[in-house]
Amino acid sequence: MLKTYLYIPEELDEKISLTAKLQNRSKAEVIRQALEKGITVVTHQGAASAQALLKVAEIGKKHHLKGPKDGSEKMDEYLWSKD
């Protein structure tokens, strides 16, 4: 196991201390568990976005949809213009 130092706001430290006390665990255990759960959520968020884009591409391919040839050059115009 590696030792890591980080700065956290006082309010967060109070929440960690209270959680550790209520669960009869060390602060380190509470922090490790929170980090493990948090990194899992963050990891899946990125993957979910990529999966959604791949599904959209699959639908377009299935229905032979074509976008504008200059889509990458005029992306902002196509997305945000009020025409």
Backbone as a chain_set.jsonl record, in Angstrom:
{"seq": "MLKTYLYIPEELDEKISLTAKLQNRSKAEVIRQALEKGITVVTHQGAASAQALLKVAEIGKKHHLKGPKDGSEKMDEYLWSKD", "coords": {"N": [[0.85, -1.169, 0.0], [0.489, 2.264, -0.729], [1.54, 5.401, 0.598], [-0.16, 8.43, 0.685], [-0.478, 11.936, 0.465], [-2.863, 14.511, 0.852], [-4.702, 17.539, 0.482], [-7.667, 18.511, 2.066], [-10.893, 20.062, 2.364], [-12.019, 21.463, 5.487], [-14.682, 20.87, 6.114], [-15.161, 18.513, 4.705], [-13.374, 16.806, 5.982], [-14.603, 16.69, 8.466], [-16.966, 15.324, 7.783], [-15.876, 12.873, 7.001], [-14.685, 12.041, 9.398], [-16.974, 11.794, 11.039], [-18.388, 9.797, 9.668], [-16.563, 7.671, 9.902], [-16.583, 7.321, 12.665], [-19.293, 6.63, 13.113], [-19.426, 4.221, 11.727], [-17.601, 2.748, 13.023], [-14.956, 2.549, 12.09], [-11.68, 3.209, 10.704], [-10.523, 6.477, 9.699], [-8.941, 6.321, 7.439], [-9.822, 3.93, 6.241], [-12.433, 4.651, 5.532], [-11.924, 6.725, 3.718], [-10.469, 5.325, 1.723], [-12.482, 3.554, 0.81], [-14.388, 5.384, -0.153], [-12.921, 6.617, -2.214], [-12.498, 4.41, -3.903], [-15.135, 3.746, -4.686], [-15.826, 6.173, -5.877], [-13.97, 6.451, -8.006], [-14.757, 4.363, -9.603], [-17.286, 5.202, -10.454], [-16.594, 7.523, -11.883], [-14.994, 6.412, -13.894], [-16.859, 4.827, -15.281], [-18.583, 6.803, -16.214], [-17.21, 8.115, -18.301], [-16.957, 5.969, -20.071], [-19.623, 5.414, -20.584], [-20.457, 7.632, -22.067], [-18.924, 7.338, -24.38], [-19.941, 4.9, -25.287], [-22.567, 5.642, -25.861], [-22.174, 7.378, -28.043], [-21.113, 5.564, -29.885], [-23.351, 3.941, -30.281], [-25.104, 5.73, -31.51], [-23.707, 6.142, -33.888], [-23.873, 3.563, -34.919], [-26.641, 3.336, -35.415], [-26.918, 5.298, -37.397], [-25.36, 4.136, -39.418], [-26.78, 1.771, -39.879], [-29.166, 2.73, -40.963], [-28.28, 3.97, -43.189], [-27.595, 6.723, -43.069], [-26.367, 9.943, -43.861], [-24.162, 12.555, -43.111], [-23.347, 16.097, -43.354], [-20.624, 16.868, -45.566], [-18.799, 18.735, -44.734], [-18.897, 18.713, -42.013], [-17.085, 18.561, -39.808], [-15.663, 20.9, -40.101], [-17.582, 22.922, -39.947], [-18.926, 22.501, -37.564], [-19.728, 23.962, -35.201], [-21.372, 25.921, -36.342], [-23.429, 24.342, -37.466], [-24.453, 23.178, -35.151], [-25.177, 25.321, -33.438], [-26.294, 27.485, -34.85], [-29.073, 29.579, -35.617], [-30.747, 29.093, -37.714]], "CA": [[0.0, 0.0, 0.0], [1.247, 3.506, -0.821], [1.108, 6.504, 1.451], [-0.431, 9.606, -0.129], [-0.912, 13.113, 1.206], [-3.684, 15.429, 0.084], [-5.383, 18.57, 1.252], [-9.121, 18.461, 1.921], [-11.553, 21.104, 3.145], [-12.376, 21.074, 6.854], [-16.024, 20.283, 6.131], [-15.028, 17.137, 4.236], [-12.725, 16.065, 7.062], [-15.632, 16.459, 9.486], [-17.841, 14.26, 7.281], [-15.109, 11.626, 7.049], [-14.559, 11.672, 10.815], [-18.28, 11.36, 11.518], [-18.672, 8.503, 9.037], [-15.676, 6.68, 10.524], [-17.072, 7.084, 14.029], [-20.573, 5.923, 13.035], [-19.205, 2.872, 11.202], [-16.559, 2.139, 13.847], [-13.84, 2.262, 11.182], [-10.693, 4.283, 10.671], [-10.718, 7.467, 8.641], [-8.263, 5.813, 6.243], [-10.707, 2.954, 5.599], [-13.549, 5.403, 4.939], [-11.392, 7.439, 2.552], [-10.178, 4.344, 0.67], [-13.745, 3.069, 0.243], [-14.985, 6.478, -0.93], [-12.134, 6.764, -3.438], [-12.759, 3.248, -4.764], [-16.466, 3.918, -5.286], [-15.805, 7.362, -6.719], [-13.226, 6.222, -9.255], [-15.594, 3.472, -10.414], [-18.324, 6.041, -11.072], [-15.94, 8.397, -12.869], [-14.57, 5.564, -15.006], [-18.031, 4.432, -16.055], [-19.169, 7.969, -16.874], [-16.516, 8.289, -19.575], [-17.281, 4.839, -20.933], [-21.028, 5.53, -20.981], [-20.52, 8.633, -23.131], [-18.37, 6.733, -25.589], [-20.897, 3.884, -25.729], [-23.704, 6.339, -26.46], [-21.758, 7.842, -29.371], [-21.004, 4.404, -30.766], [-24.705, 3.497, -30.627], [-25.621, 6.684, -32.49], [-23.031, 5.831, -35.159], [-24.447, 2.295, -35.382], [-27.97, 3.638, -35.965], [-26.69, 5.998, -38.663], [-24.867, 3.17, -40.401], [-27.872, 0.835, -40.164], [-30.186, 3.395, -41.794], [-27.557, 4.616, -44.293], [-27.687, 8.175, -42.925], [-25.14, 10.663, -44.195], [-24.108, 13.919, -42.614], [-22.682, 17.014, -44.29], [-19.21, 16.562, -45.764], [-17.987, 19.726, -44.03], [-19.367, 18.674, -40.626], [-16.036, 18.847, -38.833], [-15.251, 22.291, -40.264], [-18.672, 23.837, -39.606], [-19.667, 21.879, -36.483], [-20.381, 24.969, -34.365], [-22.437, 26.547, -37.122], [-24.543, 23.398, -37.564], [-25.032, 22.924, -33.821], [-25.657, 26.478, -32.698], [-26.915, 28.542, -35.632], [-30.516, 29.662, -35.382], [-31.454, 28.992, -39.006]], "C": [[0.902, 1.242, 0.0], [0.673, 4.551, 0.118], [0.976, 7.743, 0.574], [-0.91, 10.742, 0.771], [-1.789, 13.964, 0.298], [-4.346, 16.415, 1.024], [-6.879, 18.453, 0.988], [-9.728, 19.582, 2.759], [-11.949, 20.574, 4.535], [-13.732, 20.383, 6.914], [-15.982, 18.821, 5.696], [-14.377, 16.264, 5.303], [-13.728, 15.747, 8.169], [-16.578, 15.333, 9.058], [-17.15, 12.901, 7.359], [-15.007, 11.13, 8.489], [-15.873, 11.135, 11.362], [-18.637, 9.983, 10.955], [-17.845, 7.396, 9.674], [-16.173, 6.323, 11.921], [-18.361, 6.265, 14.008], [-20.405, 4.472, 12.587], [-18.135, 2.106, 11.979], [-15.381, 1.66, 12.987], [-12.852, 3.412, 11.254], [-11.034, 5.264, 9.552], [-10.093, 6.972, 7.343], [-9.139, 4.813, 5.499], [-11.863, 3.655, 4.886], [-13.085, 6.104, 3.671], [-11.097, 6.472, 1.411], [-11.457, 3.847, 0.003], [-14.397, 4.142, -0.627], [-14.238, 6.681, -2.249], [-12.409, 5.625, -4.412], [-14.118, 3.383, -5.453], [-16.487, 5.098, -6.248], [-15.103, 7.138, -8.038], [-13.999, 5.29, -10.173], [-16.657, 4.276, -11.15], [-17.716, 6.9, -12.173], [-15.523, 7.597, -14.098], [-15.747, 5.192, -15.892], [-18.694, 5.6, -16.768], [-18.531, 8.186, -18.228], [-16.865, 7.193, -20.559], [-18.714, 4.931, -21.439], [-21.185, 6.535, -22.123], [-20.019, 8.057, -24.448], [-19.327, 5.693, -26.15], [-22.101, 4.529, -26.407], [-23.361, 6.822, -27.865], [-21.637, 6.685, -30.356], [-22.38, 3.884, -31.188], [-25.334, 4.433, -31.664], [-25.004, 6.404, -33.862], [-23.585, 4.548, -35.764], [-25.808, 2.514, -36.043], [-27.83, 4.331, -37.315], [-26.245, 5.054, -39.761], [-25.98, 2.225, -40.838], [-28.889, 1.434, -41.134], [-29.563, 4.189, -42.941], [-27.697, 6.139, -44.258], [-26.336, 8.809, -43.233], [-25.246, 12.08, -43.647], [-23.437, 14.815, -43.636], [-21.194, 16.7, -44.382], [-18.305, 17.547, -45.03], [-18.363, 19.797, -42.543], [-18.306, 19.026, -39.602], [-15.593, 20.308, -38.907], [-16.321, 23.257, -39.767], [-19.523, 23.313, -38.438], [-20.409, 22.912, -35.623], [-21.557, 25.636, -35.072], [-23.66, 25.63, -37.193], [-25.225, 23.194, -36.213], [-25.74, 24.136, -33.238], [-26.308, 27.569, -33.519], [-28.428, 28.459, -35.472], [-31.314, 29.593, -36.677], [-32.501, 27.912, -38.974]], "O": [[1.947, 1.259, 0.651], [-0.528, 4.575, 0.391], [1.885, 8.071, -0.189], [-1.658, 10.52, 1.723], [-1.494, 14.122, -0.887], [-4.523, 16.146, 2.212], [-7.311, 18.315, -0.157], [-9.138, 20.003, 3.754], [-12.181, 19.378, 4.711], [-13.917, 19.428, 7.668], [-16.69, 17.985, 6.257], [-14.78, 15.119, 5.506], [-13.701, 14.658, 8.742], [-16.95, 14.487, 9.872], [-17.765, 11.904, 7.737], [-15.215, 9.948, 8.764], [-15.885, 10.129, 12.072], [-19.127, 9.114, 11.677], [-18.357, 6.312, 9.955], [-16.18, 5.154, 12.305], [-18.513, 5.32, 14.782], [-21.154, 3.595, 13.018], [-17.802, 0.969, 11.644], [-14.887, 0.542, 13.133], [-13.16, 4.468, 11.806], [-11.732, 4.929, 8.596], [-10.652, 7.179, 6.266], [-9.2, 4.836, 4.27], [-12.223, 3.289, 3.767], [-13.784, 6.078, 2.658], [-11.43, 6.753, 0.259], [-11.517, 3.73, -1.221], [-14.899, 3.845, -1.711], [-14.863, 6.895, -3.288], [-12.54, 5.853, -5.615], [-14.235, 3.16, -6.658], [-17.099, 5.024, -7.313], [-15.582, 7.582, -9.081], [-13.909, 5.411, -11.395], [-16.898, 4.054, -12.336], [-18.265, 6.99, -13.271], [-15.687, 8.064, -15.225], [-15.644, 5.238, -17.118], [-19.306, 5.412, -17.819], [-19.235, 8.418, -19.211], [-17.049, 7.455, -21.748], [-18.997, 4.572, -22.582], [-21.966, 6.305, -23.047], [-20.623, 8.268, -25.499], [-19.508, 5.613, -27.365], [-22.597, 4.02, -27.412], [-24.173, 6.688, -28.78], [-22.012, 6.812, -31.521], [-22.554, 3.438, -32.322], [-26.013, 3.979, -32.585], [-25.701, 6.427, -34.877], [-23.748, 4.451, -36.981], [-26.093, 1.947, -37.098], [-28.535, 3.995, -38.267], [-26.697, 5.157, -40.901], [-26.11, 1.915, -42.022], [-29.408, 0.743, -42.012], [-30.24, 4.987, -43.589], [-27.894, 6.77, -45.296], [-25.29, 8.256, -42.894], [-26.3, 12.713, -43.719], [-23.002, 14.336, -44.684], [-20.575, 16.311, -43.392], [-17.156, 17.221, -44.735], [-18.165, 20.826, -41.897], [-18.594, 19.72, -38.626], [-15.195, 20.889, -37.897], [-15.991, 24.309, -39.219], [-20.704, 23.644, -38.335], [-21.598, 22.745, -35.351], [-22.602, 25.881, -34.47], [-24.79, 26.08, -37.005], [-26.446, 23.053, -36.149], [-26.79, 23.999, -32.609], [-26.839, 28.516, -32.94], [-28.981, 27.388, -35.223], [-32.471, 30.012, -36.702], [-33.189, 27.688, -39.97]]}, "num_chains": 1, "name": "protein.A"}
